[in-house]
């Protein structure tokens, strides 16, 4: 299934990035959200040139919280004119029964997404949302999650 990309800009932008120039790529904090039924041990976001960033581990998300902490950094060029293709790689963790025997093996997953400009002019976070059906959605947001 082809992943969709969504960009959201929030009026809640209360923390300004310092030292950034709009003509240079900006480092966005990577946040993971896991709506599957299995733990994600780690994930990576990699561009077509092979430059990647590690997103950390992602516990199951709940209606009131995300599943992972923030890591650094996905680079985004706010004034980009061309679409940006990114590859997301992640494993769904192995599931064991109460005796420690595997009842579901670890599954390695991969999804390519295309981010189409225009991008938000003041992004802070790069959120990666993992869904039960295997698709991934990405949101670039102009707020920090507290």
N, C-alpha and C positions, 0 to 999 in steps of 0.2 A: 504494500500500500504506500503510495507516495505521501510523504509527510507534508504537512501544511506549516506555514510560518505566519505568525501573527506578531504585529508590533503594537505595543500599547504605551502611551505616554500618560503619566499620571500628574495631576495637579498637585500631588503631595510631595513634589520635589523640594526637600528641605535641606539637603546636604549638597553643597556645590563642590565639584571637582576642582582642585587647584592645579595650576601648572599645565593645563591642557590647552592645546591649540586646536582649533576646529579643522585645520588642514592636516593634522596628523592623526594616525589611528589612536583610539582610546581603549584602554584596558578595562573590560567589564568584568565584574565579579560573577562567577558561574554559580548558579543555584539549581539544585535538582529537586524535582517533585515526582514521586513514585506512586502511581495509581494502579499498579499491578498488584498481584497477590503474593509477590516474592521480593525478597531483599535484593538490592543492586549493590554488589560489592564495590564497584567503581565505574566511572564512565569517562570517555574522552570526547573532545570536540576538535576536529582536525580540518584544516582548509585544504584546497586542492593542491597547494604547494607543499603539503606535508607538515605545516606548522600546526602543532597541537597544544591543547591544554587539558589538564586532568581535572575532572569535576568532583572527585571524591566519592564516598559511598553515599547511598541514598536509602534510608529506611522507608517503610510504607508511610505515605502521607495520610493525614487525617483532614476532616473538614476545617480544623482550626490551626493546622500547622503543616509546613513543608516537610520533606523527608530528609534533606541534607543541609549541611552548612555551606557557606560561601568559600570558594577557592578562587585563585587568580590564574589566569585572566584570558578571556577571549578578546581578541583585538577587533575593533570595528572602526571603519572609516566613515564618520558621519556624512561626509560629502561625496561618498561613492556614487558613481553613476551606473556601474555595472552590477548585475546580480552577483551574490556571493554564495558559492556552494560549500557546504559543510557536511562532514561525515560524523555521525554520532555512533560510537561503539560502546556497548555495555553487555555484561553478563547478568542473566537472571540466576540467582543463587540456587544451588542444589537444595532439595527438600528431603529431610530425613524423617523416618518414623521415630517413635519413642525409644526404639532399641538402637538407633543410630544407623540403620540401613537406609540407603538412598531409595526414595520412592519416586523422585523426579530428578533427573540429572541437571547439572548446570547447562544453561542454554546461552550461547553467544549470539548477540543480536547486533545488527547494524542498520542504520538508516541514513540516507542522504537527504538533506533539505536545501532549498534554495531561498536565500534571503534577497528580496527585491527592494531596491531603493524606491523612494527616499526613506532613510532611517531617521529615528528621532534625533534631534540636534543635541540633546543632553542626556544620553543614556547612562545608567549606572549598573544595572544588573542584566545578565543574560540568563534567563530562566529556561531550563530544559525540562519538559513535562513528558513523562513516560506513561503510556496508556496500556490497559489490559490487552487490547487487540494488537499490540506491537507497534503502533505508530507513535511518532514523536512530534511534539509541537514545541516551538521556541518562541519566547516573548522577550523582547528587549524593552526594559522598563526604566523610566526616569526617576525611580525612587529606590532607596535602600530598604531592605526588609529588616525590621528591628528585632 
